[in-house]
Amino acid sequence: MTDKTPPGDRIAKVIARAGLASRREAERMIEEGRVTVNGKKIDRAALNVTADDKITVNGKLVGAPDEPRLWLYHKPTGLVTTNKDEQGRATIYDELPDTLPRVLSVGRLDLNSEGLLLLTNDGEVKRKLELPSTGWLRKYRVRVKGRPTDESLEPLRKGLVIEGEKFQPMTVSLDRQQGANAWLTIGLREGKNREVRRAVADLGLTVNRLIRVSYGPFQLGQLKPGQVEEVRRKIMRDQLGLDAPSADKGGTALKSKKNTVRRNTRPARPKKSP
């Protein structure tokens, strides 16, 4: 006789769906004793809960999750993609509109990188977008110091091994030479830390500007630095294979600290070369 699966969903998934944290972060919160279910502190994530259970995180009640939403954000340089930086540097959350709900970043862009960063209010959407099995192509416009030839970029296309770490093959095109610098377009399907910079450095080149222009079907388009634009929910659901709710509420334009949060009607076309 086999045991029946308990009703409901795993507690970490419920917390993630509520947009409070990623599933991994939720599991860490549970291990740290910051989560209660029906007034009892729990210390393991292997627990299923239902809508009848009362869940708190850091003493605050977890409500029913909002409908999943997705935003495009043009991250400027000089901002860290984290909630709080130990070195006291400015983060993207210091500059995002006050009227934006609590959002999670899909992956990261480092301090000196700019361009498209996806934001979502739903931990499960974040997880789905970051899964290696999704394999969406991420494209970057990269300015390097030097005079590379198309032949010299071939190692990137074949895949590199740097300090014992394997890098998957990338798509690479040499777009133009501009004085002492060259512009490349690089596409990859992984998300290793500083992957483009490390791979290019292995060829003896130095990246002095890096702009992410697309993440799968979502494109930077004409978004200006610091600007946020919501993806229409139908487009998001279609691209991610999510079930549609009974009614589509659409996106809402919000006011930003410095810029307007715009509503996206369709995936935008990428900019011309800088």
N, C-alpha and C positions, 0 to 999 in steps of 0.2 A: 504494500500500500504506500503510495507516494504522498508526501505532505503537500497541501494546497498552498499556493502562493498567497501571502497575506494581501488583503485588499488595499487599494490606494497606491501611492507612489513613494519612492525613497525620499527621506527627509531632505537630503542635500539637493535633490532635483527640485523639490517644492520651493526651497529657499532661492535656488537659482532662477526658477521661473518667476518669482516675485521681484526679480531684478536687484536683490540685495547683495549678491556676490556670484562669482562663478561657482560651478559645482565643486571644484577642488578647494576654493576658498571656504565654501560652506562646510565641507568636511573638516577643514582645519578649525573653523569656529566651534564645531561640535566637539572635537577633541580637546579644545581649550575650555570647554564647559560654559560656553556663551549661549547655548540654545536650550530651551525647555519645551516640553510637550505636555500639555495638560497640567502645568505647574511643576513638573518633575524635570530636573536637569538630566540631560542625556550626554553620554560620552562616546557613542558609537554611531556611525552613519548607516549601519545595516538595520534600518528601521523604516517601515512603511507607515505612512500617515494618510488620513482621508480629510475631506472637507469638514468633518465634524470635530477634528482635533484642533486644540488651541495651541499655536506655536508662537514662541517669542524668540527674538534674537537680540541680545544685549538689552533685555528687558522690554523691548518694543514688540507689539503684536504684529505678526505677519498676516497681512490681508490677502484677499484673493488676487491673483496675478492680473495685471493689465494685459490688454491685447499686445502681442509682440510688435515692436516698432523698430525701424532702422533709419539711421541718419548717415549722410556723407559729411565729413568734416575736413576742411583744408587746414591741416596742421602746419603752423608756421615753424620756422627754426627757433631754437632757444627755449622750447618747452619740453618737459619730460612727460612721457606717457605713463603716469602713475598717479595714484590718489594723493600720496604724500611722499616728498623726497627727503631722504635723510640728510642731504647736503643743503637743504633749504632752497633749492632751485624752483623756479616757477613751473607749474604743471599745466597740462591742458585743462584740468578742472578749475584752475584759477581764472581761465579765460572763457570757458563755455558760458552760454546764456544762463542767467539765473532761472529763467522760466522753463528750461529743459528739465525733464524728469531725471531721476538718478540713472545714469547710463554707465555701461561697461565698454571698454575699448576692445575691438577685435584685433588681437595681436598688438604690436607696438611699432612706433617709429622712434629712432633714437633722437637725442637732443639736437643734433645738427642736420637731421633729415626733415624733409617737408613733404607735403602732398596729402594724398587721400588716406584718411583713417576712418574706418567704419565704427559707428557707435550704436549700441542697442540697449534697450531697457530689459532685455530678457537673457538670462544666463544660458538657457538652452540654445538660443539662436547664436550666441557667442560661441558656444562649444561646437555647434554644427559648422559654423563658418571657419573655425580653426582646425577642424579635423583633417589630418593628412590625407584621409581617403577622399575628401572633397576634391583635392587636387586642382583648385582654381588657379589660373595663371595670374601672377601679380607682375605688373609692368612698371619699370622705373626709367626715367630719363636721368642719365648719369653724365656729369661733366668730370673729366679726368685731366690731370696735368700730364702732358706728354704727347707723343705722336704715334699712337698705335696703328698697326695695319690690320686689315681684316684677318690675315693669316695669324697674326700674333694673338688674336682673340679666340682662336680655335680651342685651346685648352678649356675655356669656359663651356664650350658647346659639348665637349666630350665628358666633362665632369672632373673635378679636382679632388685630391686628398691633401688636406692641410693639417699638419700636426696630428696626423692619425684620424682626422675627421673627414668623412666622405661627403662631398657636395654633389648633388645631382646635376645633370646637364642643364644648361641654361640656353635660352634663345638670345642671341646677341647680334646687333647690327651696328655698324660704324656709320653714324649719320653725317657728321661733318667735322672738319678741323676748323678751329676758330683761334687763330694766333697760337699761343703755347698750349691751348687746351683742345680737347676733342669731346664731342657729344656722342654718347652711346645710348641705345635703347636695350635694356636687359629685361628678360622675362624669366621668372622662376616659379616653381610650384611648392617650394618648401618655405619654412619660416624660421630658419636658424638665426641666432643673434648676429647682427651686423654682417649678414651673409654676403651682400653685394660688396661692401667695403673690403672684407677679408679676401674674397675671391679675386677682386681686381688688384689688391695689393700684392697678391701672390704672383701677378704678372709684372710686377715692378711699376705699377701705375698708382697714382694717388687720387682718390675721389675728393673733389672740392665742392661739389654740389650734387645732391641726390633728391629726386622728386618722384614719389610714387604717383603714377597717373591712373592706375586701375587696379582693381581687386576683383577678379572674376568678371562678371558682367557689369559691375558698378564702376563708374568712371569719374575722374576729377572734373572733367569738362571745364566750364568757365568759372568755377568757384574761386573766389579770392581768398588769400590767406586769412584765417580766422573765421571764415564763413561756414555756416552749417545749413544743410538742406535735407529735409526729410524725404525718404523714398516712399512713393505711394505704396500703400499696404498690399494692394493686389499684386504689384510688381514684385514686392518682397516675398509674398506667399508663393507666387509662381516660380520664382528663382530658387526658393528654398524647399519647395514641395510641402508647404504648410497647409493645413486645412483652413478653409475660409469660415469666418464666423457668420452668424445669421445676417448681419448687416455690416457693410464696410463703412467705417466712420470717416475714412480719408485722413489727410494730414492737416495740421494746423500751423499757420505761420506764427512764429514766436519772435519776440524782441530779444536781441542779444545785448551783451555789455557794450560791444563795439560794432557789431554787424547784425544784419537781419538774418534770422533763420528762415530759409526759404523752403517751399514745398516743391518737391521734384515730381514732375509729371511723367518723365521717361528717362531712361539712362542717357546721360549726356555724352556728347562726342568729346574726345580728348583735344587738348590745345595743340596748336602747332608747336614746333620746336622752339624752345626759349632762345 
